[in-house]
Every structure is written in C-alpha cells, then in structure tokens.
C-alpha cells in the first residue's frame, strides 16, 4: 500500500495526531465509516455481555473439570451446580 508508512514520527502528541488526521482525510482513497445508530450500539453491547458470560462460564467449567477432588469420567460420584452452589452426590 502506498500510504501505509508515509513517514514515521516519534514523540506523539495531540498536534501530530491532528496533523495526521488532516493528511488522511485529504487522501482520495479515504473511506469513511457511518456512525452507528443507538439500536446498533445496544445490540453490540448485548453481544459483548453475552460473549463475556459465555467465556466466564466456559472458564469455570474447565476449572471444575481439572479440580482434583472430583472424580473423572466413569465414576459413580456426580457433581451438580445448582443456584451457584456445587453439590456432590454419590450415585
């Protein structure tokens, strides 16, 4: 790409950031992104929360699986998580 590294400048500050933005806007191939509607932002927030919950649940399940006090597959002892409390039952 032709404009990828026009010139590298160190010591970043607000003035240089504004200068770089002004240069970028003047490029003929500059693509602008539409501003998201409140409904789109709400939906994105919902997806992020759901994703975080799934990631936390998966992590908790993986932690319980490798926890030594609980037997591995094929055992008659079972663990159930009910209401945030782990209960161990012998079958």
ChimeraX attribute file (.defattr): number of C-alpha atoms within 10 A of each C-alpha:
attribute: neighborCount
match mode: 1-to-1
recipient: residues
	/A:1	4
	/A:2	5
	/A:3	9
	/A:4	6
	/A:5	8
	/A:6	7
	/A:7	7
	/A:8	5
	/A:9	8
	/A:10	7
	/A:11	5
	/A:12	8
	/A:13	8
	/A:14	8
	/A:15	9
	/A:16	13
	/A:17	11
	/A:18	11
	/A:19	10
	/A:20	11
	/A:21	11
	/A:22	11
	/A:23	10
	/A:24	14
	/A:25	12
	/A:26	9
	/A:27	10
	/A:28	7
	/A:29	9
	/A:30	9
	/A:31	9
	/A:32	7
	/A:33	6
	/A:34	6
	/A:35	8
	/A:36	9
	/A:37	9
	/A:38	9
	/A:39	9
	/A:40	11
	/A:41	12
	/A:42	12
	/A:43	12
	/A:44	12
	/A:45	12
	/A:46	12
	/A:47	12
	/A:48	12
	/A:49	12
	/A:50	12
	/A:51	12
	/A:52	12
	/A:53	12
	/A:54	12
	/A:55	11
	/A:56	12
	/A:57	12
	/A:58	12
	/A:59	12
	/A:60	11
	/A:61	10
	/A:62	11
	/A:63	10
	/A:64	14
	/A:65	14
	/A:66	11
	/A:67	10
	/A:68	8
	/A:69	8
	/A:70	14
	/A:71	14
	/A:72	13
	/A:73	9
	/A:74	7
	/A:75	10
	/A:76	10
	/A:77	13
	/A:78	15
	/A:79	13
	/A:80	11
	/A:81	9
	/A:82	8
	/A:83	6
	/A:84	7
	/A:85	8
	/A:86	11
	/A:87	10
	/A:88	12
	/A:89	10
	/A:90	8
	/A:91	7
